[in-house]
Amino acid sequence: MALLDEVKVFAETLRPKKLSDKIKANRIKQFVLDKKMPDGKPYSNATKTSTISNLKKYLIPTNYFTDKKTYDELNVPDLYNEVFKQRQIDREEKTIVKDISIEQIKTLINLVDTDDHYQLLTWLLLTSGLRLNEVINNKVQYICIDKIKVDFISKKPDENDNKDNIVYPLVPATKWIEIFNKFQSIIKQKGLDNPHTFSKGVKRILQRNKISTKDKSISAHSLRKLYLTYQLHIKKFEPEKLPSVKTKKLLNHSNETTSVFYTNVINITGELKDVIKNDKDYTKMKITDIKKILKDCNISYTSKMKKNELIDLIPV
């Protein structure tokens, strides 16, 4: 049984008991801190923090605690203090500019034709800008050709509020959802759900393809920054807006302050051209179908426009 499932079972045993919210919260977080893997080894800090985060998503809709502020009690200092230093290092690394060539990006984009779940995950992270756990444990919905909606985004003030959880993939939404569903099917068949294992798997893919080296460490989270840089400097996403505004929108940050740490930390080298091609041949589509795509994206057009003019309006 996965750690999250064990914690859910434990939490449910406490639900009917006449205990205060604070006592229940303390017992749950202590259960997470003390829990060991079947081989007796402790769970990684990443697994513990991810478990707490996903547990809150499970508890909140059921009104587990009477006082909503009690959910903050689950953000146990004992747990987070252990990973605070590492997070500080990660934050500092965000200010170190790292070069990634356009050819290396092409290598990553070509990882899609495979059944290797780590390669698929690498591709999904790069093309969406989502965090690792947002790809592993999520559901997606098609909005239009350049937008999808996901059930949850980490670190948002209200984890039940998903009305703004819009993601702008670098590839057509239909393609991204197809690969996402393929990835989900594979990891469910294999019973994989440990974020730390996925993180190491992506790291191996990046090392194998010489994206990450001893002198230049590129992690799964770095792909989030690379996605942003590609959107801003190659795709020219909403060029009329300030970088912090665009970053907040693309990465689904709760505020623009966080966005500052993500801009100008990845430098794409080589000829700055869009190497992420759309496999869809719109010239073979009916004009009515092209117009439907534009309507879904709220893109205006006139009745006098020719087919090639309509195609030019399609965002991806």
C-alpha positions as CSV (number, residue, x, y, z in Angstrom):
1,M,0.0,0.0,0.0
2,A,1.3,3.4,-0.9
3,L,2.2,5.9,1.9
4,L,-0.6,8.2,0.9
5,D,-3.2,5.4,1.0
6,E,-1.9,4.4,4.5
7,V,-2.2,7.9,5.7
8,K,-5.8,8.2,4.3
9,V,-6.8,5.0,6.2
10,F,-5.2,6.3,9.4
11,A,-7.0,9.7,9.0
12,E,-10.3,8.0,8.5
13,T,-9.8,6.0,11.8
14,L,-9.6,9.4,13.6
15,R,-12.6,11.0,11.8
16,P,-15.3,9.6,14.1
17,K,-13.3,10.1,17.3
18,K,-14.2,12.9,19.7
19,L,-10.8,14.7,19.3
20,S,-10.1,18.3,18.6
21,D,-9.0,19.3,15.0
22,K,-5.6,20.2,16.3
23,I,-5.1,16.8,18.0
24,K,-6.2,15.0,14.8
25,A,-3.8,17.1,12.7
26,N,-0.9,16.4,15.1
27,R,-1.5,12.7,15.1
28,I,-1.7,12.6,11.3
29,K,1.5,14.5,10.7
30,Q,3.3,12.4,13.4
31,F,2.1,9.3,11.6
32,V,3.7,10.6,8.4
33,L,7.0,11.4,10.2
34,D,7.3,8.0,11.9
35,K,6.2,5.8,9.0
36,K,8.8,3.6,7.4
37,M,9.0,1.7,4.1
38,P,8.4,-2.1,4.1
39,D,12.1,-2.6,4.2
40,G,12.4,-0.5,7.3
41,K,14.1,2.5,5.6
42,P,12.6,5.9,6.1
43,Y,10.6,7.6,3.4
44,S,12.4,10.4,1.6
45,N,11.5,14.0,2.6
46,A,10.1,14.6,-0.9
47,T,7.7,11.6,-0.5
48,K,6.6,12.9,2.9
49,T,5.9,16.4,1.7
50,S,4.2,15.2,-1.4
51,T,2.0,12.9,0.8
52,I,1.0,15.8,3.1
53,S,0.1,17.9,0.0
54,N,-2.0,15.2,-1.6
55,L,-3.6,14.3,1.7
56,K,-4.9,17.9,2.1
57,K,-6.5,17.6,-1.4
58,Y,-8.3,14.5,-0.1
59,L,-9.4,15.9,3.2
60,I,-10.5,19.4,2.2
61,P,-13.5,18.4,0.0
62,T,-14.8,16.1,2.8
63,N,-14.7,18.9,5.4
64,Y,-12.5,16.8,7.6
65,F,-11.7,19.6,9.9
66,T,-14.3,22.0,11.3
67,D,-11.8,24.9,11.2
68,K,-10.2,25.4,7.8
69,K,-7.1,26.9,9.4
70,T,-6.4,23.5,10.8
71,Y,-5.2,22.3,7.4
72,D,-2.2,24.6,7.9
73,E,-1.3,22.5,10.9
74,L,-0.4,19.7,8.5
75,N,2.4,21.8,7.2
76,V,4.5,20.5,10.1
77,P,7.7,22.4,10.8
78,D,9.5,19.1,11.9
79,L,8.9,17.8,8.4
80,Y,9.7,21.0,6.4
81,N,12.8,22.0,8.4
82,E,14.6,18.9,7.1
83,V,14.1,20.0,3.5
84,F,14.4,23.8,4.0
85,K,18.1,24.0,3.4
86,Q,17.8,22.0,0.1
87,R,14.9,24.3,-1.0
88,Q,17.1,27.3,-0.3
89,I,19.8,25.8,-2.4
90,D,17.3,25.2,-5.2
91,R,16.1,28.8,-4.8
92,E,19.6,30.1,-5.1
93,E,20.2,27.9,-8.2
94,K,17.3,29.7,-9.9
95,T,19.5,32.8,-10.2
96,I,22.3,30.9,-12.0
97,V,21.9,31.2,-15.7
98,K,22.2,27.9,-17.5
99,D,22.7,27.4,-21.3
100,I,20.6,24.9,-23.2
101,S,21.0,24.8,-26.9
102,I,18.2,24.6,-29.4
103,E,19.6,21.3,-30.6
104,Q,19.3,19.9,-27.1
105,I,15.7,21.0,-27.0
106,K,15.1,19.1,-30.2
107,T,16.5,16.0,-28.5
108,L,14.1,16.3,-25.7
109,I,11.1,16.9,-28.0
110,N,11.9,13.6,-29.8
111,L,11.5,11.6,-26.6
112,V,7.8,11.3,-27.3
113,D,7.8,8.2,-29.5
114,T,8.4,5.7,-26.8
115,D,6.8,3.6,-24.1
116,D,9.5,4.6,-21.6
117,H,7.6,6.4,-18.8
118,Y,10.6,8.5,-17.8
119,Q,11.1,9.8,-21.3
120,L,7.4,10.5,-21.6
121,L,7.4,12.4,-18.3
122,T,10.4,14.4,-19.4
123,W,8.5,15.4,-22.6
124,L,5.3,16.3,-20.6
125,L,7.2,18.5,-18.1
126,L,9.1,20.4,-20.9
127,T,6.0,21.0,-23.0
128,S,3.6,22.0,-20.2
129,G,5.7,23.8,-17.5
130,L,3.9,21.7,-14.8
131,R,5.6,20.5,-11.7
132,L,6.4,16.9,-11.3
133,N,3.5,16.0,-9.0
134,E,1.2,18.0,-11.2
135,V,1.8,15.5,-14.0
136,I,2.0,12.4,-11.9
137,N,-1.3,13.0,-10.0
138,N,-3.7,15.0,-12.0
139,K,-6.5,15.0,-14.5
140,V,-6.7,17.2,-17.6
141,Q,-9.5,18.6,-19.7
142,Y,-9.3,20.0,-23.3
143,I,-10.2,23.7,-23.6
144,C,-9.0,24.6,-27.0
145,I,-6.0,23.9,-29.4
146,D,-3.5,25.8,-27.2
147,K,-5.1,25.4,-23.7
148,I,-5.8,22.6,-21.2
149,K,-7.3,22.7,-17.7
150,V,-5.9,20.6,-14.9
151,D,-7.6,19.6,-11.7
152,F,-5.0,21.0,-9.3
153,I,-2.0,23.2,-9.2
154,S,0.4,23.0,-6.3
155,K,1.0,25.9,-3.9
156,K,-2.1,27.8,-4.8
157,P,-3.9,29.5,-1.8
158,D,-7.1,27.5,-2.3
159,E,-6.4,24.0,-3.5
160,N,-10.1,23.5,-4.3
161,D,-10.2,26.5,-6.7
162,N,-9.3,25.2,-10.1
163,K,-11.1,27.7,-12.2
164,D,-7.7,29.3,-13.2
165,N,-5.7,26.1,-13.6
166,I,-5.1,26.8,-17.3
167,V,-2.0,25.4,-18.9
168,Y,-0.6,26.5,-22.3
169,P,1.3,23.5,-23.8
170,L,4.0,24.1,-26.4
171,V,2.3,21.5,-28.5
172,P,-1.4,21.2,-29.6
173,A,-3.6,20.3,-26.6
174,T,-4.9,17.2,-28.2
175,K,-1.3,15.9,-28.6
176,W,-0.4,16.7,-25.0
177,I,-3.4,15.0,-23.6
178,E,-2.7,11.9,-25.8
179,I,0.8,11.6,-24.4
180,F,-0.4,12.4,-20.8
181,N,-3.0,9.6,-21.0
182,K,-0.4,7.2,-22.4
183,F,2.0,8.1,-19.5
184,Q,-0.8,7.6,-16.9
185,S,-1.8,4.3,-18.3
186,I,1.8,3.0,-18.1
187,I,2.5,4.1,-14.5
188,K,-0.8,2.8,-13.3
189,Q,-0.1,-0.6,-14.9
190,K,3.3,-0.6,-13.2
191,G,2.0,0.7,-9.9
192,L,4.4,3.7,-9.8
193,D,3.6,6.7,-7.7
194,N,6.7,7.8,-5.8
195,P,7.7,11.4,-6.8
196,H,11.3,10.9,-5.7
197,T,11.7,7.9,-8.1
198,F,10.2,9.9,-11.0
199,S,12.5,12.8,-10.2
200,K,15.6,10.5,-10.4
201,G,14.3,8.9,-13.5
202,V,14.0,12.2,-15.3
203,K,17.5,13.1,-14.1
204,R,18.8,10.0,-15.7
205,I,17.1,10.8,-19.0
206,L,18.7,14.3,-19.0
207,Q,22.1,12.8,-18.2
208,R,21.8,10.1,-20.8
209,N,21.1,12.8,-23.4
210,K,23.9,15.0,-22.1
211,I,21.5,17.8,-21.1
212,S,22.5,17.5,-17.5
213,T,26.3,17.2,-16.8
214,K,28.6,17.4,-13.8
215,D,29.3,21.0,-14.7
216,K,25.7,21.9,-15.5
217,S,23.0,20.3,-13.3
218,I,19.6,20.2,-15.0
219,S,16.7,18.7,-13.0
220,A,13.1,17.9,-13.6
221,H,12.2,21.3,-12.2
222,S,14.7,23.0,-14.6
223,L,12.3,21.8,-17.4
224,R,9.7,24.1,-15.9
225,K,12.1,27.0,-16.4
226,L,13.0,25.9,-19.9
227,Y,9.3,25.8,-20.8
228,L,9.0,29.3,-19.6
229,T,12.0,30.6,-21.6
230,Y,10.8,28.8,-24.7
231,Q,7.3,30.4,-24.4
232,L,8.7,33.9,-23.8
233,H,11.6,34.0,-26.3
234,I,10.7,31.5,-29.0
235,K,6.9,31.4,-29.0
236,K,6.7,35.1,-28.0
237,F,3.8,34.5,-25.6
238,E,1.7,37.6,-25.2
239,P,4.6,40.0,-26.1
240,E,2.7,43.1,-25.0
241,K,2.7,42.1,-21.3
242,L,5.4,42.4,-18.6
243,P,7.6,39.3,-18.1
244,S,6.4,38.8,-14.5
245,V,2.7,39.0,-15.6
246,K,3.3,36.4,-18.3
247,T,5.3,34.1,-16.0
248,K,2.6,34.2,-13.4
249,K,0.0,33.2,-16.0
250,L,2.2,30.5,-17.7
251,L,3.3,28.8,-14.5
252,N,0.1,29.4,-12.5
253,H,1.8,31.2,-9.7
254,S,-0.3,32.8,-7.0
255,N,1.6,36.1,-7.3
256,E,4.2,37.9,-9.5
257,T,6.9,37.9,-6.8
258,T,7.5,34.2,-7.2
259,S,7.7,34.6,-10.9
260,V,10.9,36.8,-10.6
261,F,12.9,33.7,-9.7
262,Y,12.0,31.9,-13.0
263,T,12.8,34.6,-15.6
264,N,16.2,34.8,-17.3
265,V,17.7,31.7,-15.6
266,I,17.7,29.5,-18.7
267,N,19.5,30.8,-21.8
268,I,18.6,29.1,-25.1
269,T,21.6,29.1,-27.4
270,G,21.9,28.6,-31.2
271,E,19.4,29.8,-33.8
272,L,16.3,30.9,-31.9
273,K,13.7,29.2,-34.1
274,D,10.6,27.2,-33.1
275,V,11.7,23.5,-33.3
276,I,8.5,22.2,-31.8
277,K,6.5,21.3,-34.9
278,N,2.8,20.8,-35.1
279,D,2.2,17.4,-36.8
280,K,-1.4,18.5,-37.8
281,D,-1.7,19.5,-41.4
282,Y,-4.4,22.2,-41.3
283,T,-4.4,22.6,-45.1
284,K,-6.2,19.2,-45.3
285,M,-9.0,20.3,-42.9
286,K,-12.3,21.8,-43.9
287,I,-12.8,25.5,-43.4
288,T,-15.7,24.8,-41.0
289,D,-13.3,22.7,-38.8
290,I,-10.7,25.4,-38.8
291,K,-13.3,28.0,-37.8
292,K,-14.4,25.8,-34.9
293,I,-10.8,25.7,-33.6
294,L,-10.7,29.5,-33.7
295,K,-14.0,29.8,-32.0
296,D,-12.9,27.4,-29.2
297,C,-10.0,29.8,-28.6
298,N,-12.1,32.9,-28.9
299,I,-10.1,34.1,-31.9
300,S,-11.9,36.5,-34.2
301,Y,-11.9,36.1,-37.9
302,T,-14.0,37.5,-40.8
303,S,-16.2,35.7,-43.3
304,K,-14.0,37.0,-46.2
305,M,-10.8,35.4,-44.9
306,K,-9.3,32.6,-47.1
307,K,-8.3,29.2,-45.7
308,N,-4.6,30.1,-45.4
309,E,-5.4,33.3,-43.6
310,L,-7.5,31.3,-41.1
311,I,-4.8,28.8,-40.6
312,D,-2.3,31.6,-39.8
313,L,-4.6,32.6,-36.8
314,I,-4.3,29.1,-35.2
315,P,-2.0,29.7,-32.1
316,V,-0.1,26.4,-32.3
